[in-house]
């Protein structure tokens, strides 16, 4: 080993192949699906960087060669994602935040993918990190691929994660045996394993919530956050960190610890975030990293959704912090 440069880089494809060998009877289908997913992430990352440049150059509204107006990034991200899933030949059902109804593909695909192609896109102009959030179910035995294949608890997901588009593209992924982080090396065009076996600290005095909704919270929710800001035991108050982009807030919570919440309130009795493609993927990651995720009352992963855009209150983060919050909400 020269020691001069890294000559044994672990790419996402190599990592998944190694993972696959641990799963008895796993076919190469899952590896191929993840390859299609990573192409979508690379393409979205490219378009976000390009759109920023176009906007910065005052070319907003620029038209492309065919005269189309500059499409909103949400639409571009959605099209890129759906096209990549169709081209994978391994997907039967796609649910996207941008699509009212599930998209059903022909063929013998064995997977269903739920996603928010660009979550937090309203923050893009401010240069805030946004991301693609996704979850994967296997098509149920004997099913031809219908909406019923995704109206299932998070516990039946086989993989989930997000790609955050910031200074670089960071993919955080679980396939049910831990959480691993990959960074896109733009020159290689590969996601490289940079954060193996991620674990969330058990405690951290950071809370992440939109306090602008405080007047709409119920008494117990308000009481919990007050207890963090005005601790009665003389301990230091918690720090408040809120970006308003779920992927960025959850990524910080995973790395540093603490808690993130989007509680139910009198305006939205089920909160704002969607269970299938925001709640479940983040809950899956949190649990795999040693954290917890609930809807304020029960383990989020055990909820059975009845509609594909169903909302849920979200409380997730360090085990010690979520246990403390749940105690306060009883
Ligand atoms: P609010 C972004 O619009 C989003 O869907 C999530 O990414 C984020 O956590 C939440 O909404 C922010 O909502 O009401 O605090 O602006």
Boltz pocket constraint, residues with backbone or C-beta under 6 A from the ligand:
constraints:
  - pocket:
      binder: B
      contacts: [[A, 119], [A, 120], [A, 121], [A, 122], [A, 210], [A, 244], [A, 245], [A, 246], [A, 247], [A, 249], [A, 272]]
      max_distance: 6.0
